[in-house]
Structures are given as C-alpha cells and as structure tokens.
Amino acid sequence: MTRLHEQEKDQFKKLFEEERVERPEDHLRVLEGFLSVERHLTAEELAQLLAERGVRLPVDFVRETLKLLSRWGFARPGRFDNGVVRYEHRHLGDHHDHMVCLKCRRILEFTDERLERRQVEVASRHGFHLLRHRMELYGLCADCLREREKRLPLVNAKAGERLRVSEITGGTAVRVRLLAMGLRPGDRIEVLTNAGQGQMAVSAGERRLVLGRGLAQKILVEPAE
C-alpha cells in the first residue's frame, strides 16, 4: 500500500471513530482491498477479490462500504454505458476523464490540460460557473481495434461507428429489398443503435433505417475513414 493510501486509511479510521460506525475492522478490510487495485470495480468484483485473499464478506456489506467511501469522498461511483455501477479511487486534487472500450469493456483514464481549459472557457462564454464535469469517450481500444476484422457484417458493428457498405450478400431478393429501403454498396452509414439483440437502427444520409438482425448480417461494412 502506498503512502497516499496509508494516509487515506488513517483518515478513514478517524472518521469511523467520529461517526461511531459499526464493524470498523470489516469496513477497513474492504477499504484495503479497494485501495490495493488500480481499476474500476463493482461491489461483486471487490467481494470476489477479498474472498480470494481469505476475507469473506457479504456482497451487500461490501456495497454499503463502497457507498460509505463515496459519501465521505474516498471513492467515486460511475455508471458507464451498460448502467453497472463501478467504483474508482478519489484521490484529493486528482481529476481525470475516461475512455471506454465497447468491446472488452476496458476503462482507460486520461488527462488533458487543454481540454480542461477549453471547458472552462466555453462555460465562461455562456456565463456558466463550472463546478465539476465528467467526460466519457466510447469506442474501441487499440488492442480490440487490432484484432477486429477490416470488413465485418453490419450486425457486429457498435453504436456510433461510421462505416461504408462494401457488399450485400444473400442474393437478389435481399439486394432489391435494401435498394428499396435506399441502401446500396458504397453508401456511408452510421450505427445509431445496436443492443446485441433485436432490431438495430442506422442512418444513411438523412434517412433512418431499422434493420432486423438477419438482414443486417447480410450487409458487409468497413470503416468509412
């Protein structure tokens, strides 16, 4: 545990004494496990991590401790695009934003002073006093991008991707149907929604198209850029 983490542990213990929190030793075990890893954790993941180290605590207790950590400013909860609550360290004086990979779910932290200054400038221009902000960028990480096939069925594309239709398979009937919808090889499209099941929506120019997964499977696409 780093010196910073030792300081935070000492601060946490003092707050326990002041607030007369029950089961302080178990709460401290949760804090130690939380501080020992540098990644965004769910309550379930942290409970599993503790169990692997011989500390078995109910998930509900771990979750309540994480909520306590958040309330006292030691942790920060975040709901990314899938709605699952993940907790990260909240060190004093530290600020960063996030890039989230939509394939492997990896969360990358980054800082950019130019972006920070720009946000303050934009807020000031609108007469807005900026207190805090959160930036989340969604896409594909470098590892997933390298593994990804250049050409793939549209059904496998992620929401937000901008693509070019390279080929339509499945025979004449499919091509005629898509042509009637206004979609043909060479068209540039953007994936609006794709939940991994059911219909998906794309845009082609100013048109919105809703496609079943079977039909989207027959449309081969590649990056537009």
Backbone torsions as a table, in degrees:
resi	resn	phi	psi	omega
1	MET	NA	132.6	-177.5
2	THR	-72.3	167.6	178.4
3	ARG	-60.5	-39.8	178.2
4	LEU	-60.8	-43.5	179.7
5	HIS	-67.1	-35.0	176.3
6	GLU	-63.8	-39.6	178.1
7	GLN	-64.0	-41.4	-179.7
8	GLU	-67.7	-35.9	176.9
9	LYS	-63.3	-42.8	178.4
10	ASP	-63.2	-41.2	178.5
11	GLN	-63.6	-39.7	180.0
12	PHE	-63.8	-42.9	180.0
13	LYS	-62.1	-40.6	178.9
14	LYS	-64.0	-40.2	178.1
15	LEU	-65.5	-35.9	175.9
16	PHE	-57.7	-46.9	-178.3
17	GLU	-64.3	-42.0	-178.2
18	GLU	-68.6	-39.1	-176.4
19	GLU	-91.1	-6.6	179.7
20	ARG	54.9	50.0	-179.6
21	VAL	-74.6	138.2	178.3
22	GLU	-75.7	154.1	178.1
23	ARG	53.9	50.8	-177.3
24	PRO	-60.0	-36.2	-178.3
25	GLU	-65.7	-38.9	178.5
26	ASP	-68.4	-38.9	176.4
27	HIS	-61.7	-40.0	179.1
28	LEU	-65.1	-35.8	177.2
29	ARG	-62.8	-39.8	177.4
30	VAL	-65.2	-44.1	178.8
31	LEU	-60.0	-44.9	-179.5
32	GLU	-61.7	-42.6	177.5
33	GLY	-64.4	-40.6	179.9
34	PHE	-63.6	-43.4	-178.0
35	LEU	-74.2	-16.1	-174.9
36	SER	-79.5	-10.7	-178.9
37	VAL	-125.4	143.3	-179.5
38	GLU	-105.1	66.9	175.3
39	ARG	-156.4	169.3	-178.9
40	HIS	-83.1	124.6	-172.8
41	LEU	-120.8	143.6	167.4
42	THR	-87.1	166.5	177.3
43	ALA	-61.5	-38.7	-179.8
44	GLU	-64.5	-42.4	-179.6
45	GLU	-65.6	-39.5	179.5
46	LEU	-68.5	-39.8	177.6
47	ALA	-61.7	-39.6	178.4
48	GLN	-66.5	-41.7	177.8
49	LEU	-59.9	-44.3	178.9
50	LEU	-64.9	-40.2	-179.8
51	ALA	-62.7	-38.3	178.2
52	GLU	-64.5	-21.9	178.8
53	ARG	-98.6	9.7	176.6
54	GLY	88.0	7.8	178.9
55	VAL	-108.1	102.6	-176.6
56	ARG	-102.1	111.9	179.8
57	LEU	-131.0	145.9	179.2
58	PRO	-60.3	145.0	179.6
59	VAL	-58.5	-38.6	-179.9
60	ASP	-62.2	-37.9	178.0
61	PHE	-67.2	-41.9	178.1
62	VAL	-62.1	-42.3	179.8
63	ARG	-63.2	-43.4	179.2
64	GLU	-64.0	-36.1	177.5
65	THR	-65.9	-40.8	178.2
66	LEU	-64.4	-37.4	176.1
67	LYS	-65.3	-38.7	177.4
68	LEU	-64.7	-43.8	177.0
69	LEU	-58.3	-40.0	179.8
70	SER	-68.9	-40.8	-178.7
71	ARG	-65.1	-32.9	-179.3
72	TRP	-93.8	2.9	173.3
73	GLY	86.6	17.6	177.5
74	PHE	-95.0	-20.3	-178.2
75	ALA	-135.9	162.3	178.5
76	ARG	-132.5	119.9	177.2
77	PRO	-82.7	149.1	178.1
78	GLY	-143.2	136.1	174.1
79	ARG	-108.2	110.1	178.6
80	PHE	-88.6	-164.6	-165.8
81	ASP	-63.6	-22.0	180.0
82	ASN	-91.3	2.6	174.1
83	GLY	80.7	-4.0	-179.9
84	VAL	-76.5	134.0	-179.7
85	VAL	-80.5	123.0	175.8
86	ARG	-122.2	144.4	-176.2
87	TYR	-111.8	143.1	176.7
88	GLU	-132.0	162.6	177.8
89	HIS	-63.7	147.5	174.5
90	ARG	-124.9	86.5	179.5
91	HIS	-81.5	141.7	-178.8
92	LEU	-61.8	134.8	177.8
93	GLY	81.3	-0.4	-177.2
94	ASP	-101.6	135.9	172.4
95	HIS	-140.5	137.5	175.3
96	HIS	-152.2	164.1	177.0
97	ASP	-115.2	-179.5	-170.5
98	HIS	-130.7	145.2	167.1
99	MET	-116.8	128.2	-174.5
100	VAL	-116.5	123.7	177.4
101	CYS	-81.4	125.7	-177.1
102	LEU	-78.4	-8.8	179.4
103	LYS	-97.5	-59.7	-176.3
104	CYS	-92.3	-6.2	178.7
105	ARG	70.5	11.9	178.3
106	ARG	-65.6	140.9	179.1
107	ILE	-113.7	118.2	-179.6
108	LEU	-104.7	134.1	177.7
109	GLU	-97.0	143.2	177.9
110	PHE	-149.2	157.6	174.0
111	THR	-129.6	147.2	178.1
112	ASP	-150.7	107.2	-175.9
113	GLU	-63.2	-32.7	179.0
114	ARG	-64.6	-41.1	177.3
115	LEU	-64.4	-40.6	179.7
116	GLU	-61.2	-45.9	179.6
117	ARG	-64.6	-39.9	-178.5
118	ARG	-63.2	-39.8	179.5
119	GLN	-64.5	-40.7	177.1
120	VAL	-63.6	-41.3	179.6
121	GLU	-63.0	-44.4	180.0
122	VAL	-63.9	-43.6	178.9
123	ALA	-61.7	-44.0	-179.2
124	SER	-62.8	-38.4	-179.4
125	ARG	-61.8	-29.7	179.7
126	HIS	-96.1	10.0	179.9
127	GLY	68.9	27.5	-175.1
128	PHE	-107.4	127.5	178.6
129	HIS	-88.2	106.9	-175.0
130	LEU	-78.8	124.7	178.4
131	LEU	-103.3	-42.5	179.2
132	ARG	-158.5	164.9	177.1
133	HIS	-154.8	166.0	176.4
134	ARG	-142.1	126.0	178.4
135	MET	-116.0	129.9	177.2
136	GLU	-130.0	120.8	178.3
137	LEU	-106.2	130.0	-177.0
138	TYR	-112.7	137.5	179.8
139	GLY	-179.9	-144.6	179.0
140	LEU	-120.0	132.8	178.6
141	CYS	-72.6	168.5	-176.0
142	ALA	-60.5	-39.4	-179.2
143	ASP	-65.1	-46.5	-179.5
144	CYS	-67.4	-34.0	179.4
145	LEU	-66.4	-37.8	178.5
146	ARG	-67.5	-35.5	-177.9
147	GLU	-79.6	-17.3	-173.9
148	ARG	-74.7	137.0	176.3
149	GLU	-68.1	144.7	-179.2
150	LYS	-65.2	-39.4	179.4
151	ARG	-116.0	132.1	-175.2
152	LEU	-148.1	160.2	175.2
153	PRO	-64.8	142.1	-179.6
154	LEU	-56.0	-31.6	-177.5
155	VAL	-61.2	-22.2	-178.7
156	ASN	-93.9	-2.4	-178.4
157	ALA	-76.6	154.0	-178.8
158	LYS	-94.8	151.6	176.2
159	ALA	-58.3	133.3	-179.7
160	GLY	101.4	-15.2	-178.8
161	GLU	-72.9	141.9	174.4
162	ARG	-107.8	122.8	-168.7
163	LEU	-135.2	168.3	173.9
164	ARG	-120.8	134.1	177.4
165	VAL	-73.0	117.1	-177.9
166	SER	-97.9	-29.4	-178.2
167	GLU	-162.4	149.5	173.9
168	ILE	-119.0	120.4	-179.2
169	THR	-103.7	176.4	174.6
170	GLY	102.1	1.0	174.3
171	GLY	98.4	177.3	-174.0
172	THR	-62.7	-40.6	-177.0
173	ALA	-60.3	-41.1	179.2
174	VAL	-66.3	-44.5	-179.1
175	ARG	-62.8	-41.0	179.1
176	VAL	-64.5	-42.5	-179.8
177	ARG	-61.8	-45.9	-179.6
178	LEU	-68.9	-35.3	176.4
179	LEU	-62.7	-39.1	177.9
180	ALA	-65.2	-29.8	177.8
181	MET	-80.2	-11.3	179.1
182	GLY	95.8	22.6	-178.5
183	LEU	-121.6	129.3	-178.2
184	ARG	-144.5	161.9	177.2
185	PRO	-55.3	140.6	-178.8
186	GLY	96.8	-19.0	-179.9
187	ASP	-68.5	145.1	175.0
188	ARG	-97.5	133.7	-176.6
189	ILE	-133.1	161.2	172.5
190	GLU	-124.9	133.4	178.1
191	VAL	-79.9	117.0	-179.0
192	LEU	-86.5	-45.6	178.4
193	THR	-142.6	145.4	171.6
194	ASN	-161.7	98.1	-175.9
195	ALA	-86.0	1.0	-179.1
196	GLY	88.6	-3.4	176.5
197	GLN	-157.9	156.8	-179.2
198	GLY	70.7	-164.5	-176.6
199	GLN	-71.7	157.9	173.9
200	MET	-128.5	155.4	-178.4
201	ALA	-119.2	139.4	176.6
202	VAL	-133.3	161.8	172.6
203	SER	-117.5	142.2	174.9
204	ALA	-131.5	103.5	-172.2
205	GLY	67.1	-123.4	179.9
206	GLU	-100.7	11.1	-179.0
207	ARG	-102.3	141.4	171.8
208	ARG	-104.6	129.5	179.8
209	LEU	-120.5	135.1	176.6
210	VAL	-108.6	123.0	-173.7
211	LEU	-121.2	138.9	170.7
212	GLY	-73.0	161.2	-174.9
213	ARG	-68.9	-32.2	177.6
214	GLY	-64.6	-40.9	178.8
215	LEU	-70.2	-41.7	179.8
216	ALA	-64.0	-27.9	178.0
217	GLN	-64.2	-26.6	-176.0
218	LYS	-90.4	0.5	179.2
219	ILE	-104.9	114.0	179.0
220	LEU	-93.2	133.5	-176.0
221	VAL	-130.3	163.4	175.5
222	GLU	-144.9	162.2	-178.4
223	PRO	-54.9	138.2	-179.1
224	ALA	-73.0	-30.6	-178.1
225	GLU	-81.7	NA	NA
